[in-house]
Amino acid sequence: MAPVSTNIKIDPVLKRESQELFESFGLSLSSAINMFLRQAVREQAIPFRIGNPIPNTETIRAIKEARNGIGLSRGFSSVSELMEDLNADD
Protein backbone atom coordinates (compact mmCIF):
# COMPACT_ATOMS: atom_id res chain seq x y z
CA MET A 1 0.00 0.00 0.00
CA ALA A 2 1.37 3.41 -0.95
CA PRO A 3 1.95 5.86 1.91
CA VAL A 4 -0.32 8.89 2.17
CA SER A 5 0.55 12.38 3.34
CA THR A 6 -1.05 13.87 6.44
CA ASN A 7 -0.73 17.41 7.69
CA ILE A 8 -0.54 18.05 11.43
CA LYS A 9 0.11 21.23 13.34
CA ILE A 10 3.13 21.10 15.66
CA ASP A 11 4.73 23.80 17.75
CA PRO A 12 7.91 24.76 15.85
CA VAL A 13 10.17 24.33 18.88
CA LEU A 14 8.67 20.91 19.65
CA LYS A 15 9.14 19.89 16.02
CA ARG A 16 12.80 20.94 15.99
CA GLU A 17 13.55 19.26 19.33
CA SER A 18 11.71 16.11 18.25
CA GLN A 19 13.58 15.96 14.96
CA GLU A 20 16.91 16.34 16.77
CA LEU A 21 16.00 13.57 19.21
CA PHE A 22 14.77 11.15 16.56
CA GLU A 23 17.76 11.87 14.32
CA SER A 24 19.99 10.86 17.24
CA PHE A 25 18.20 7.47 17.05
CA GLY A 26 18.61 7.35 13.29
CA LEU A 27 14.93 8.06 12.67
CA SER A 28 13.04 10.74 10.81
CA LEU A 29 10.10 12.50 12.40
CA SER A 30 7.85 10.65 9.95
CA SER A 31 9.31 7.26 10.97
CA ALA A 32 8.89 8.06 14.67
CA ILE A 33 5.25 9.09 14.18
CA ASN A 34 4.60 5.92 12.17
CA MET A 35 6.13 3.86 15.00
CA PHE A 36 3.83 5.57 17.51
CA LEU A 37 0.75 4.97 15.34
CA ARG A 38 1.60 1.29 14.71
CA GLN A 39 2.13 0.66 18.42
CA ALA A 40 -1.15 2.44 19.29
CA VAL A 41 -3.05 0.27 16.80
CA ARG A 42 -1.28 -2.89 18.02
CA GLU A 43 -2.12 -2.15 21.68
CA GLN A 44 -5.48 -0.50 20.93
CA ALA A 45 -4.39 2.23 23.34
CA ILE A 46 -2.03 5.15 23.72
CA PRO A 47 1.28 3.28 24.05
CA PHE A 48 2.47 5.19 27.10
CA ARG A 49 1.05 6.34 30.40
CA ILE A 50 -0.92 9.56 30.28
CA GLY A 51 -1.61 11.40 33.46
CA ASN A 52 -0.19 13.31 36.31
CA PRO A 53 2.17 11.02 38.23
CA ILE A 54 2.12 13.40 41.20
CA PRO A 55 -0.60 12.46 43.70
CA ASN A 56 -3.22 15.08 44.46
CA THR A 57 -3.31 16.89 47.81
CA GLU A 58 -5.81 14.49 49.39
CA THR A 59 -3.73 11.45 48.44
CA ILE A 60 -0.51 13.05 49.72
CA ARG A 61 -2.25 13.78 53.05
CA ALA A 62 -3.52 10.17 53.29
CA ILE A 63 -0.03 8.81 52.54
CA LYS A 64 1.51 11.01 55.27
CA GLU A 65 -1.18 9.96 57.76
CA ALA A 66 -0.65 6.29 56.97
CA ARG A 67 3.12 6.64 57.41
CA ASN A 68 2.60 8.39 60.76
CA GLY A 69 0.01 5.89 61.97
CA ILE A 70 -2.79 8.49 61.97
CA GLY A 71 -6.34 7.56 61.04
CA LEU A 72 -7.39 4.04 60.13
CA SER A 73 -3.98 2.84 59.06
CA ARG A 74 -1.46 1.19 61.34
CA GLY A 75 1.38 -1.19 60.76
CA PHE A 76 1.38 -4.89 61.54
CA SER A 77 4.43 -7.05 62.06
CA SER A 78 2.74 -10.23 60.86
CA VAL A 79 -0.32 -11.55 59.07
CA SER A 80 -1.48 -13.09 62.33
CA GLU A 81 -1.40 -9.69 64.03
CA LEU A 82 -3.37 -8.19 61.14
CA MET A 83 -5.97 -10.97 61.29
CA GLU A 84 -6.34 -10.54 65.06
CA ASP A 85 -7.00 -6.85 64.57
CA LEU A 86 -9.49 -7.49 61.76
CA ASN A 87 -11.38 -10.04 63.83
CA ALA A 88 -11.44 -7.90 66.99
CA ASP A 89 -14.89 -6.82 68.19
CA ASP A 90 -14.06 -3.14 68.81
C-alpha positions, -999 to 999 in steps of 0.1 A, spaced: 0 0 0 14 34 -10 19 59 19 -3 89 22 5 124 33 -10 139 64 -7 174 77 -5 180 114 1 212 133 31 211 157 47 238 177 79 248 158 102 243 189 87 209 196 91 199 160 128 209 160 135 193 193 117 161 183 136 160 150 169 163 168 160 136 192 148 112 166 178 119 143 200 109 172 182 75 171 186 73 133 149 81 127 130 107 108 101 125 124 79 107 99 93 73 110 89 81 147 53 91 142 46 59 122 61 39 150 38 56 175 7 50 153 16 13 147 21 7 184 -11 24 193 -30 3 168 -13 -29 180 -21 -22 217 -55 -5 209 -44 22 233 -20 51 237 13 33 241 25 52 271 11 63 304 -9 96 303 -16 114 335 -2 133 363 22 110 382 21 134 412 -6 125 437 -32 151 445 -33 169 478 -58 145 494 -37 114 484 -5 130 497 -22 138 530 -35 102 533 0 88 525 15 110 553 -12 100 578 -6 63 570 31 66 574 26 84 608 0 59 620 -28 85 620 -63 76 610 -74 40 601 -40 28 591 -15 12 613 14 -12 608 14 -49 615 44 -71 621 27 -102 609 -3 -115 591 -15 -131 623 -14 -97 640 -34 -82 611 -60 -110 613 -63 -105 651 -70 -68 646 -95 -75 618 -114 -100 638 -114 -79 670 -149 -68 682 -141 -31 688 
